[in-house]
Structures are given as structure tokens and as C-alpha cells.
Amino acid sequence: MKKKQRNYAVLLLIVALLAPRLTWSEGSEHSHQTSGHPSKMTNESKLRLDHGKKWETDGPLRAGMNHIRSLIEVDIQLIQKNKLVEKSYASLGKGITAELNQIFKNCKLKPEADAVLHSLLVDIIAGSTKMNSGKTKAARRDGALQVIGVLNQYGEFFDHPGWAKTPDMI
């Protein structure tokens, strides 16, 4: 296994082990979100632009993020209405995890952009882990909400043609 892929695998394992302890910070809202949901991400302080511009993306990253967004959008109305069943959260989380593995395997960004991307992907991993293994439906839904928040942040920091925010959560 190449060194970079091994590092990603180790990162995924660490986050999977720690994700149940990662939570949203109550009472502290991210300045770009208007939905009223707790949203301060664990890695938010590491997010930055490239000298005032969005970071460049590559094909594998765009494809992976489009697929993660598509997975979420299939169930977004059920998530919004709190009607998605626990099994569906687990299936969604597994699909997102599989797509993250592809991004880690194939994405080739400049080191600075890669570091910013990893700050976002760690939070997607934590959200998908909650969807996979949350002890309650509410915990699994929180994982989905976390992923949705990160997808919106991704578009603020990365130049991904055609990227749009997911619908506001109610």
C-alpha cells in the first residue's frame, strides 16, 4: 500500500474510533448557516481560502463529493421531517464511507488544499460514523445533519463548478 493511502486508512480508523466522542458544539452557530441547528464543526478553525480564492479541485474529488451529495439528497426530505428509519441512516452512512474511501484513494490535490479538505472530510467521516453506529435514531440523524453542514462548507472553500448548498434544514 502506498504511504499516502496507508496514512488515509490510519486516519479513517482513528476517526472511526473517536467519532462517537465527536459532537456538535451546542450554542455556537457557524456564521454561514441560517438553519438554527448546532453547527460548529470540530475542524472549523483549520478551514481557510487560498489567498482569498477557493481551492482548486480535481476530477476524483468532484466525482466523490457529487456522489456523497446525491446520496444525501435522495433522503433529504425524510431527514428534514425526521422520518428516515435507522436502517436507512446506516445504509446512507455506509455509502458515504465507501465514497470517502474513493476520494482518499484517487484525489490528488496540492498539499495546502489537501490539508483544508481533510479538515472537512474528518467531519464527514464523523457524521457517517454516527449514521452507521449511532445508538438512537436522533444520534443517526445528527450524523446526517453534520454531513449536510460539511457539504455546504465544502462549497465555500473549494472551486467545484455547479456546486450548490443543500436545502436548508427545517
SEZA-865916 format. One record per atom (N, C-alpha, C): residue number from 0; residue in one letter; x, y, z. Coordinates in steps of 0.05 Angstrom, whole numbers. Last residue first. Example, Ala and Ser with C-alpha at 12.3 -4.5 7.8 and 13.67 -1.06 7.14 Angstrom:
(1 S (257 -45 142)) (1 S (273 -21 143)) (1 S (258 1 157)) (0 A (264 -114 156)) (0 A (246 -90 156)) (0 A (264 -66 156)) 
//
This chain:
(169 I (-702 442 163)) (169 I (-724 455 178)) (169 I (-723 446 207)) (168 M (-643 460 127)) (168 M (-658 441 144)) (168 M (-679 456 159)) (167 D (-638 483 60)) (167 D (-638 488 89)) (167 D (-654 467 104)) (166 P (-610 440 10)) (166 P (-633 456 21)) (166 P (-630 459 51)) (165 T (-540 449 -1)) (165 T (-563 431 3)) (165 T (-586 448 14)) (164 K (-509 494 -47)) (164 K (-515 485 -20)) (164 K (-539 466 -20)) (163 A (-477 470 -106)) (163 A (-496 487 -93)) (163 A (-501 476 -65)) (162 W (-431 468 -159)) (162 W (-437 460 -132)) (162 W (-457 480 -119)) (161 G (-414 484 -209)) (161 G (-441 474 -207)) (161 G (-449 466 -178)) (160 P (-346 470 -198)) (160 P (-366 481 -215)) (160 P (-393 468 -212)) (159 H (-315 482 -142)) (159 H (-328 458 -154)) (159 H (-351 468 -171)) (158 D (-269 504 -105)) (158 D (-279 511 -131)) (158 D (-289 486 -145)) (157 F (-280 506 -35)) (157 F (-269 492 -58)) (157 F (-284 500 -83)) (156 F (-306 534 6)) (156 F (-277 533 6)) (156 F (-264 520 -19)) (155 E (-360 529 1)) (155 E (-350 555 8)) (155 E (-319 557 5)) (154 G (-370 476 -8)) (154 G (-374 495 -30)) (154 G (-364 523 -24)) (153 Y (-361 456 44)) (153 Y (-343 448 22)) (153 Y (-346 469 -1)) (152 Q (-405 473 73)) (152 Q (-379 486 77)) (152 Q (-360 480 54)) (151 N (-444 437 54)) (151 N (-447 465 49)) (151 N (-421 480 53)) (150 L (-422 390 74)) (150 L (-425 393 45)) (150 L (-429 422 38)) (149 V (-426 400 128)) (149 V (-400 399 116)) (149 V (-402 402 86)) (148 G (-482 397 135)) (148 G (-468 421 142)) (148 G (-440 422 129)) (147 I (-490 343 121)) (147 I (-502 364 105)) (147 I (-488 391 110)) (146 V (-463 318 163)) (146 V (-453 314 135)) (146 V (-464 337 118)) (145 Q (-496 333 206)) (145 Q (-468 341 205)) (145 Q (-456 339 177)) (144 L (-543 308 193)) (144 L (-542 337 194)) (144 L (-514 347 193)) (143 A (-526 255 199)) (143 A (-534 264 173)) (143 A (-534 295 172)) (142 G (-517 255 255)) (142 G (-495 249 236)) (142 G (-501 259 208)) (141 D (-568 265 273)) (141 D (-548 285 278)) (141 D (-523 281 260)) (140 R (-590 215 260)) (140 R (-599 239 245)) (140 R (-579 262 249)) (139 R (-565 184 298)) (139 R (-560 179 269)) (139 R (-568 203 253)) (138 A (-587 205 344)) (138 A (-558 207 340)) (138 A (-551 202 311)) (137 A (-641 192 335)) (137 A (-633 220 338)) (137 A (-603 223 333)) (136 K (-640 137 338)) (136 K (-647 149 313)) (136 K (-638 179 313)) (135 T (-582 116 377)) (135 T (-610 124 374)) (135 T (-615 136 346)) (134 K (-530 103 371)) (134 K (-547 86 388)) (134 K (-576 92 386)) (133 G (-497 102 308)) (133 G (-510 117 330)) (133 G (-529 99 345)) (132 S (-470 78 266)) (132 S (-470 65 292)) (132 S (-482 81 315)) (131 N (-478 106 217)) (131 N (-474 77 218)) (131 N (-479 64 245)) (130 M (-482 159 232)) (130 M (-504 146 218)) (130 M (-502 116 219)) (129 K (-432 165 256)) (129 K (-456 168 273)) (129 K (-480 155 259)) (128 T (-401 160 210)) (128 T (-398 140 232)) (128 T (-423 141 250)) (127 S (-416 205 182)) (127 S (-424 179 171)) (127 S (-421 157 192)) (126 G (-393 244 217)) (126 G (-422 243 212)) (126 G (-431 216 201)) (125 A (-339 231 213)) (125 A (-352 230 239)) (125 A (-382 229 235)) (124 I (-331 240 158)) (124 I (-327 213 169)) (124 I (-341 211 196)) (123 I (-340 295 157)) (123 I (-359 277 142)) (123 I (-356 248 153)) (122 D (-297 312 188)) (122 D (-324 316 198)) (122 D (-345 300 183)) (121 V (-256 297 154)) (121 V (-257 285 181)) (121 V (-285 289 193)) (120 L (-265 330 110)) (120 L (-271 301 108)) (120 L (-272 287 135)) (119 L (-249 381 128)) (119 L (-277 376 122)) (119 L (-283 346 122)) (118 S (-194 372 135)) (118 S (-210 383 157)) (118 S (-240 378 153)) (117 H (-180 355 84)) (117 H (-181 335 105)) (117 H (-196 346 130)) (116 L (-181 404 57)) (116 L (-200 384 50)) (116 L (-202 363 73)) (115 V (-136 428 79)) (115 V (-162 440 84)) (115 V (-184 419 78)) (114 A (-97 392 59)) (114 A (-100 396 88)) (114 A (-127 408 95)) (113 D (-103 399 4)) (113 D (-108 373 16)) (113 D (-112 375 46)) (112 A (-84 451 -3)) (112 A (-112 445 -8)) (112 A (-120 419 5)) (111 E (-30 441 10)) (111 E (-45 460 25)) (111 E (-75 456 22)) (110 P (-14 401 -29)) (110 P (-14 396 0)) (110 P (-31 415 16)) (109 K (-60 395 -84)) (109 K (-36 406 -73)) (109 K (-37 403 -42)) (108 L (-92 330 -93)) (108 L (-92 359 -91)) (108 L (-65 369 -81)) (107 K (-119 278 -117)) (107 K (-91 288 -117)) (107 K (-91 319 -116)) (106 C (-159 222 -102)) (106 C (-157 252 -103)) (106 C (-127 260 -100)) (105 N (-161 167 -94)) (105 N (-156 178 -120)) (105 N (-152 208 -122)) (104 K (-168 151 -40)) (104 K (-151 135 -57)) (104 K (-143 150 -83)) (103 F (-203 188 -19)) (103 F (-177 186 -7)) (103 F (-158 171 -26)) (102 I (-248 177 -52)) (102 I (-235 203 -52)) (102 I (-207 201 -41)) (101 Q (-258 124 -36)) (101 Q (-251 130 -64)) (101 Q (-237 157 -66)) (100 N (-273 133 17)) (100 N (-250 116 11)) (100 N (-240 121 -17)) (99 L (-320 163 9)) (99 L (-296 175 22)) (99 L (-271 159 16)) (98 E (-353 122 -10)) (98 E (-345 144 -28)) (98 E (-321 159 -17)) (97 A (-359 91 36)) (97 A (-347 79 12)) (97 A (-338 101 -7)) (96 T (-385 129 69)) (96 T (-358 118 76)) (96 T (-344 106 52)) (95 I (-433 134 42)) (95 I (-416 157 45)) (95 I (-387 148 51)) (94 G (-454 82 49)) (94 G (-449 93 22)) (94 G (-430 116 23)) (93 K (-459 81 105)) (93 K (-440 63 92)) (93 K (-434 72 63)) (92 G (-498 121 113)) (92 G (-471 124 124)) (92 G (-451 106 111)) (91 L (-541 97 87)) (91 L (-531 122 77)) (91 L (-502 126 87)) (90 S (-549 53 121)) (90 S (-542 48 92)) (90 S (-530 74 80)) (89 A (-562 79 168)) (89 A (-538 62 167)) (89 A (-529 57 138)) (88 Y (-609 105 154)) (88 Y (-586 121 162)) (88 Y (-560 105 160)) (87 S (-640 60 145)) (87 S (-633 77 122)) (87 S (-610 96 129)) (86 K (-646 41 196)) (86 K (-632 24 176)) (86 K (-623 41 152)) (85 E (-678 82 220)) (85 E (-650 77 228)) (85 E (-634 61 208)) (84 V (-715 121 172)) (84 V (-713 100 191)) (84 V (-683 94 197)) (83 L (-735 188 168)) (83 L (-718 168 158)) (83 L (-713 147 179)) (82 K (-763 230 190)) (82 K (-778 206 184)) (82 K (-761 184 171)) (81 N (-752 284 198)) (81 N (-745 265 219)) (81 N (-761 239 215)) (80 K (-756 318 156)) (80 K (-781 313 171)) (80 K (-777 293 194)) (79 Q (-704 317 136)) (79 Q (-715 342 145)) (79 Q (-740 337 163)) (78 I (-701 263 121)) (78 I (-684 272 142)) (78 I (-695 298 154)) (77 L (-738 264 79)) (77 L (-743 247 103)) (77 L (-726 255 126)) (76 Q (-711 299 45)) (76 Q (-737 306 55)) (76 Q (-745 289 80)) (75 I (-663 271 34)) (75 I (-662 296 49)) (75 I (-690 304 60)) (74 D (-651 224 7)) (74 D (-666 222 32)) (74 D (-670 248 47)) (73 V (-623 241 -38)) (73 V (-644 220 -41)) (73 V (-663 220 -16)) (72 E (-583 274 -18)) (72 E (-607 286 -30)) (72 E (-630 266 -34)) (71 I (-543 238 -2)) (71 I (-558 254 18)) (71 I (-584 264 6)) (70 L (-525 220 -52)) (70 L (-534 201 -32)) (70 L (-552 215 -11)) (69 S (-508 268 -75)) (69 S (-531 253 -87)) (69 S (-542 233 -67)) (68 R (-464 280 -42)) (68 R (-487 298 -43)) (68 R (-512 283 -54)) (67 I (-431 237 -57)) (67 I (-440 240 -29)) (67 I (-465 258 -28)) (66 H (-424 250 -112)) (66 H (-438 225 -104)) (66 H (-448 226 -75)) (65 N (-396 298 -109)) (65 N (-423 297 -122)) (65 N (-438 272 -114)) (64 M (-350 279 -84)) (64 M (-368 298 -69)) (64 M (-395 299 -82)) (63 G (-330 246 -125)) (63 G (-336 236 -99)) (63 G (-356 254 -83)) (62 A (-322 283 -167)) (62 A (-340 260 -171)) (62 A (-349 249 -144)) (61 R (-286 319 -144)) (61 R (-312 328 -153)) (61 R (-331 305 -156)) (60 L (-242 283 -135)) (60 L (-255 297 -112)) (60 L (-283 306 -121)) (59 P (-230 266 -188)) (59 P (-238 247 -167)) (59 P (-252 260 -143)) (58 G (-216 318 -212)) (58 G (-239 302 -221)) (58 G (-248 282 -200)) (57 D (-200 369 -163)) (57 D (-193 351 -185)) (57 D (-218 333 -191)) (56 T (-200 439 -146)) (56 T (-208 411 -142)) (56 T (-199 395 -166)) (55 E (-171 496 -113)) (55 E (-177 480 -137)) (55 E (-184 452 -129)) (54 W (-203 537 -64)) (54 W (-182 518 -71)) (54 W (-191 503 -97)) (53 K (-223 605 -74)) (53 K (-229 577 -67)) (53 K (-207 559 -78)) (52 K (-183 661 -50)) (52 K (-197 646 -71)) (52 K (-203 617 -61)) (51 G (-152 683 -10)) (51 G (-178 695 -17)) (51 G (-194 682 -39)) (50 H (-110 646 -8)) (50 H (-105 674 -14)) (50 H (-130 688 -24)) (49 D (-152 599 -6)) (49 D (-126 601 -18)) (49 D (-121 630 -27)) (48 L (-186 598 58)) (48 L (-185 600 29)) (48 L (-156 602 20)) (47 R (-193 549 111)) (47 R (-185 575 101)) (47 R (-185 574 70)) (46 L (-203 512 169)) (46 L (-213 519 143)) (46 L (-204 547 135)) (45 K (-190 503 220)) (45 K (-170 496 201)) (45 K (-178 504 172)) (44 S (-235 511 251)) (44 S (-214 530 253)) (44 S (-191 526 233)) (43 E (-267 466 243)) (43 E (-274 491 230)) (43 E (-251 511 230)) (42 N (-268 415 263)) (42 N (-244 424 249)) (42 N (-247 451 235)) (41 T (-318 407 286)) (41 T (-294 402 302)) (41 T (-268 413 289)) (40 M (-366 458 273)) (40 M (-352 434 266)) (40 M (-326 431 282)) (39 K (-422 482 299)) (39 K (-394 487 300)) (39 K (-379 461 296)) (38 S (-478 477 298)) (38 S (-463 472 274)) (38 S (-433 477 276)) (37 P (-546 468 314)) (37 P (-518 470 324)) (37 P (-500 462 302)) (36 H (-590 504 270)) (36 H (-580 479 282)) (36 H (-552 483 293)) (35 G (-607 548 244)) (35 G (-612 547 272)) (35 G (-602 522 286)) (34 S (-598 557 190)) (34 S (-619 539 197)) (34 S (-625 538 227)) (33 T (-557 586 170)) (33 T (-580 601 179)) (33 T (-602 583 189)) (32 Q (-486 590 168)) (32 Q (-511 575 168)) (32 Q (-533 590 181)) (31 H (-441 620 173)) (31 H (-452 618 147)) (31 H (-478 603 146)) (30 S (-422 619 226)) (30 S (-432 644 215)) (30 S (-445 642 188)) (29 H (-445 567 267)) (29 H (-426 575 246)) (29 H (-438 599 232)) (28 E (-463 575 335)) (28 E (-470 571 308)) (28 E (-448 581 289)) (27 S (-466 546 394)) (27 S (-447 561 379)) (27 S (-452 555 349)) (26 G (-500 513 423)) (26 G (-500 542 429)) (26 G (-480 558 413)) (25 E (-459 455 424)) (25 E (-485 468 428)) (25 E (-481 498 433)) (24 S (-420 428 377)) (24 S (-418 445 400)) (24 S (-445 460 403)) (23 W (-428 360 360)) (23 W (-433 388 353)) (23 W (-430 404 378)) (22 T (-376 313 376)) (22 T (-404 322 375)) (22 T (-404 351 366)) (21 L (-340 254 382)) (21 L (-342 279 368)) (21 L (-371 288 367)) (20 R (-345 203 401)) (20 R (-340 224 421)) (20 R (-341 252 409)) (19 P (-352 171 357)) (19 P (-373 172 376)) (19 P (-370 194 397)) (18 A (-300 180 331)) (18 A (-324 194 322)) (18 A (-347 193 342)) (17 L (-256 149 345)) (17 L (-262 173 361)) (17 L (-288 186 354)) (16 L (-256 107 308)) (16 L (-255 101 336)) (16 L (-263 125 354)) (15 A (-258 135 260)) (15 A (-280 116 266)) (15 A (-280 109 296)) (14 V (-210 163 264)) (14 V (-235 178 265)) (14 V (-258 159 272)) (13 I (-174 119 259)) (13 I (-174 137 282)) (13 I (-200 151 285)) (12 L (-188 100 207)) (12 L (-191 83 231)) (12 L (-192 100 256)) (11 L (-176 144 175)) (11 L (-203 133 176)) (11 L (-208 117 201)) (10 L (-120 147 184)) (10 L (-137 169 192)) (10 L (-166 160 194)) (9 V (-104 98 161)) (9 V (-100 102 190)) (9 V (-118 125 200)) (8 A (-118 109 109)) (8 A (-130 86 122)) (8 A (-127 89 153)) (7 Y (-83 152 99)) (7 Y (-112 156 98)) (7 Y (-127 133 113)) (6 N (-34 125 102)) (6 N (-40 147 121)) (6 N (-70 152 122)) (5 R (-39 90 59)) (5 R (-37 79 86)) (5 R (-44 100 107)) (4 Q (-38 127 18)) (4 Q (-62 111 22)) (4 Q (-62 99 50)) (3 K (14 146 24)) (3 K (-8 165 26)) (3 K (-34 149 32)) (2 K (45 99 15)) (2 K (47 113 40)) (2 K (22 131 45)) (1 K (11 44 -16)) (1 K (27 68 -18)) (1 K (25 83 9)) (0 M (17 -24 0)) (0 M (0 0 0)) (0 M (18 25 0)) 
//
